[in-house]
């Protein structure tokens, strides 16, 4: 918002109507209810959201293309915005900001959180937010990535348990021969 003092432009409504609201609400209401892992996630997600936004703004100062990619392989996006105008077009800025959300949430470790934290986080958006398709887009994108990670963790755990069971059982033929030869 400081960038717009004295320039004659008003800052994008996203900053106050969405960004500030959720940043403060998550901090005041959600943070105390999360596990320590969830609290760390929330702190990191805020940092990633800000970094992504600043990178996009910086890229728009250099040209018409904004291209951001996750550091942890959690997606990417590209959009074309007339140079210097990202913060001047309210709807364009909101679209840009929403596109940064899933990468920030996932890079902060959303998929590593316990289900209890995921449930609390998922219940945070106001009911009116769910009327905006962009809320659904970021929820589906983030949720799909988390579901794949959780499923992968379950498959790995089952595989490890199976390997441990096989090791405990040993080779059944050798067991049977060992018992026969011992008698």
C-alpha positions in Angstrom: 0.0 0.0 0.0 3.0 2.3 0.6 3.8 2.1 -3.1 0.6 4.0 -3.8 1.0 7.0 -1.5 1.0 10.2 -3.6 0.8 8.4 -7.0 -2.9 8.9 -7.6 -3.7 5.2 -7.8 -5.5 3.3 -5.2 -4.0 -0.1 -4.2 -5.8 -3.3 -5.3 -8.7 -4.2 -3.1 -7.2 -7.7 -2.7 -4.7 -6.2 -0.2 -7.4 -5.2 2.3 -10.5 -7.1 1.4 -8.8 -10.5 1.1 -5.1 -10.5 1.9 -5.2 -8.5 5.1 -8.4 -10.1 6.3 -7.2 -13.6 5.9 -3.7 -12.9 7.2 -5.1 -11.4 10.4 -7.9 -13.9 10.8 -5.6 -16.9 10.3 -3.2 -15.4 12.8 -5.8 -14.5 15.4 -8.2 -17.4 15.1 -6.5 -20.3 13.4 -2.9 -20.1 14.6 -3.6 -20.9 18.3 -5.7 -24.0 17.3 -3.0 -25.6 15.1 -0.4 -28.1 16.1 3.2 -26.8 16.2 3.6 -28.2 12.6 0.5 -26.3 11.6 1.8 -23.1 13.2 5.1 -23.4 11.4 3.2 -24.0 8.1 1.1 -20.9 8.6 4.2 -18.7 9.3 5.9 -20.2 6.2 2.8 -19.9 4.0 2.7 -16.2 4.8 6.3 -15.7 3.8 5.8 -17.7 0.5 2.7 -15.7 -0.3 4.5 -12.4 0.1 7.6 -13.6 -1.8 5.5 -14.9 -4.7 3.6 -11.6 -4.8 6.8 -9.5 -4.7 8.4 -11.7 -7.4 5.4 -11.2 -9.7 5.4 -7.5 -9.1 9.1 -7.3 -9.8 8.7 -9.3 -13.1 5.8 -6.9 -14.1 8.2 -4.0 -13.6 10.6 -5.6 -16.1 8.1 -6.7 -18.8 4.7 -8.1 -19.7 5.3 -11.7 -18.6 4.9 -13.1 -15.0 6.1 -16.6 -14.6 6.4 -18.2 -11.2 7.4 -21.7 -10.3 7.4 -23.7 -7.1 10.8 -24.4 -5.5 9.5 -27.8 -4.4 7.8 -28.9 -7.6 4.3 -27.8 -6.6 3.3 -26.2 -9.9 3.9 -23.0 -11.8 1.9 -20.4 -13.6 2.4 -17.8 -16.3 0.3 -14.8 -17.1 0.6 -11.8 -19.4 0.1 -8.4 -17.8 0.9 -5.0 -19.4 4.2 -3.8 -17.9 3.8 -1.7 -14.8 0.0 -2.4 -14.6 -0.3 -5.4 -12.3 -1.4 -3.3 -9.3 -3.5 -0.9 -11.5 -6.0 -3.5 -12.7 -8.0 -4.7 -9.6 -9.4 -7.9 -11.2 -6.0 -8.8 -12.8 -4.2 -8.4 -9.5 -6.8 -10.6 -7.7 -6.4 -13.3 -10.4 -2.6 -13.1 -10.0 -2.7 -13.2 -6.2 -5.0 -16.3 -6.2 -2.7 -18.1 -8.6 0.2 -17.7 -6.1 -1.8 -19.3 -3.3 -1.6 -23.1 -4.0 2.2 -22.9 -4.6 2.7 -21.0 -1.4 0.6 -23.3 0.7 2.2 -26.4 -0.8 5.8 -25.0 -0.6 5.2 -24.2 3.0 4.4 -27.9 3.6 0.6 -28.2 3.5 0.9 -31.9 2.5 3.0 -32.7 5.5 0.4 -31.5 8.1 -1.8 -33.9 10.1 -5.4 -34.3 9.1 -6.6 -32.4 12.2 -4.7 -29.2 10.9 -5.9 -29.7 7.3 -9.5 -29.8 8.6 -9.1 -26.6 10.5 -7.4 -24.8 7.6 -10.1 -26.0 5.2 -12.9 -24.6 7.4 -11.4 -21.1 7.5 -12.7 -19.5 4.3 -15.9 -17.6 4.7 -19.0 -19.1 3.1 -19.1 -16.2 0.6 -15.6 -17.0 -0.6 -16.9 -20.4 -2.0 -19.1 -18.5 -4.5 -15.8 -17.4 -6.2 -14.6 -20.0 -8.6 -11.0 -19.0 -7.8 -11.5 -20.2 -4.3 -12.5 -23.6 -5.6 -9.6 -23.6 -8.1 -7.0 -23.1 -5.4 -8.7 -25.5 -3.0 -8.9 -28.2 -5.6 -5.3 -27.6 -6.8 -4.0 -27.7 -3.2 -6.2 -30.5 -2.1 -5.3 -32.7 -5.0 -1.6 -32.3 -4.3 -2.1 -33.0 -0.6 -4.3 -36.1 -1.4 -1.6 -37.5 -3.7 1.1 -36.9 -1.0 -1.1 -38.6 1.7 -1.8 -41.5 -0.6 1.9 -41.9 -1.4 2.7 -41.9 2.3 0.1 -44.6 3.0 1.4 -46.8 0.1 5.0 -46.4 1.4 3.9 -47.3 4.9 2.0 -50.4 3.7 5.0 -51.4 1.6 7.3 -51.1 4.6 4.9 -53.0 6.8 4.7 -55.8 4.2 8.5 -55.9 3.9 8.8 -56.2 7.7 6.2 -58.9 7.8 8.0 -60.9 5.0 11.3 -60.5 6.9 9.7 -61.8 10.1 8.1 -64.7 8.4 11.1 -65.6 6.4 10.9 -68.1 3.6 8.0 -70.5 4.5 9.7 -73.5 2.7 12.9 -73.0 4.6 10.9 -72.8 7.8 9.1 -76.0 7.1 12.3 -77.8 6.1 14.0 -76.5 9.3 11.2 -77.9 11.5 11.3 -81.3 9.7 15.1 -81.5 9.9 15.1 -80.5 13.6 12.8 -83.5 14.4 
